[in-house]
Amino acid sequence: MISKISEVNYYIKTNKFKKIAIIAGKKSFGKINGKKIIKEIIHNTKTDDVKYFFKTNNFPEIKELKRLISFFENFQPNLILAIGGGSVIDYAKIANIKDIGNNLVKKIHGKLHIGKKKIAKMIAIPTTAGSGAEVTSGAVIYINKIKYSIDNRIIIPDKFFLLPKIIMKNKKNLKASSGFDAISQSIESIISVKSNNTSLLFARKSLNISLKNYLSFLKNPNFYNSSNMSIAAMLAGKAINISKTTAPHAVSYPFTSHFNISHGHAVSLTLEKFLKFNYENQKKSITNFNLDKRYKILFKIFGVKNINELNFKIKDLKYQANLIDNFKQLKIDINRHYPKILNEINVKRLKNNPIELNKSDIKFILLNNYSDE
Ligand SMILES: [Fe+2]
């Protein structure tokens, strides 16, 4: 599952790609010494034209996506290589759909079908261990700060390479946030309405690996824990590709778009609160599986006996990873902003939550967080 740069080079050599479009994050590409990596990747290949597109926005939004779509239209690449975090990979996945630029907004809103053809083959090289975007059929895009997503099998990258040496170099706060995304995606997947035996297998495996490696990856990153976190993130991606995510994800997006809180951190804000809410209301479960059994799986993986111990462990993980979940400390006036947040919540994701939620439940969860600390 773990690759070397030489394997990317071999893939490009054997497929004889002539024109390669590279999509990367402006800041992160410099930090990982991206130019050197690309040089190695295209060394001795038939490639004679390489063009770069750098994203600058902190989360994927439509204006930048439109620029990427025109970039692809002008360049007509044979290969799209996305080397970056979830946003970079998501941008490339969407822009790679043929003719997506015609009626783009209607297509994102799901009012028009997207085509079944792609512009080029796509390789994803994640530079963070988190989103699992390299294996998922979903891609996030914000329009006017509201989160939408395109979900279609055709956008799954044709190939992905996990290169732990790149991931190791990330700053601690980026590793903390993206790693927590992987953890949360697996946890949410295990109790999601849409989960099945296959997603459960991926999610359990992912969580077993991430919990053993997350904190050491933050504190003493090495090849071993970085490899494991890359694998855990990819497996979590495979899990949510089937099960989708639940309430903590649905509620997270406005925190990213309005308050610039990175995705994994935003998800961590409410994770254990929703876990408790779901657990305490399990008599009202809308799942076709036994929710209590799923919680027992979570307890076992975390090595705890009950919901309070589980939440304590999650709280402690956040504390050690320096992921602040107190709105006051984050300078978010939740009493003022909660109506806007409630308004923008992604209803689709809420439907995957094992317990039906209404806006007053979410309000309670958000405000309780504010007052109890
Ligand atoms: Fe996520």
Boltz pocket constraint, residues with backbone or C-beta under 6 A from the ligand:
constraints:
  - pocket:
      binder: B
      contacts: [[A, 131], [A, 181], [A, 185], [A, 249], [A, 263], [A, 267]]
      max_distance: 6.0
